[in-house]
Amino acid sequence: MHRVDGLRQVYVDGMLPHNEADLCLHLMSPRVGTLVLAESSAVNHCIRCRIHTTAPFFEKGAFFMEKKIPKLTVQLLAAIAMTLALVMIVENYFSIRISDTLQVQFTFIPNTILGAIAGPVWAAVFAAISDPVFVLFSGQTVLFTWILIEAVSAFIYGWFFYRKPLDTKNKADWLYVAGVVVLIQVVISFIMTPIALHFHFGTPWIVLYSSRLIKAVFEIPLRIVVTMLVLPSLQKIPELAKLMGIK
């Protein structure tokens, strides 16, 4: 009776017993009645149901991530290489330095393109690989925090802009881009970068955030407008649209 009660409790709780070997030996005994075998079958059915109900969740997640990771073709690698070269050119020749800890950069343009053609994973990988190379060419010191910042930024661009068609006439697309720009500003400009600057150089928090708040007032609208002018135009080019996963 104790065995039967234990199995009944297993069925009610939907959990496996702690002593599975003891349970299996008991089930193999010819003295076990039909009730025990029936309840054991119910337990197995319950376990199978749980596995069956959780499996689609992971399958959908894997399928969704697969859609975000394009196949590395020769055309895609060439486009990534050209985009990274554009990042280096823009960073070195089209940046406006306001202070030692603040500068206005237009690298968001090629970074947006990189995310749109490579997806979040490959964009983050190639951004992390290329950043120390660019830093060494500029004669500066390679810091892991900056590599991480570039990778996270590229991942966000890729997550939201890969396979995402945009239309300048669509108000919803403007709001979508605005949301992405604000997200990047919050995560990169207001969280990760100030922490890195404070950690490495000891810059006071008030200095870091006061200047960035003023900068964001002008930079956020600029990024929204430029992104909505650049990406929809590039998506009209069939070859680039194919790389961006847009049919």
Summary of the structure (lengths in Angstrom):
residues: 247
radius of gyration: 27.3
end to end distance: 65.5
largest distance: 85.7
contacts: 714
relative contact order: 0.09
helix: 77%
strand: 2%
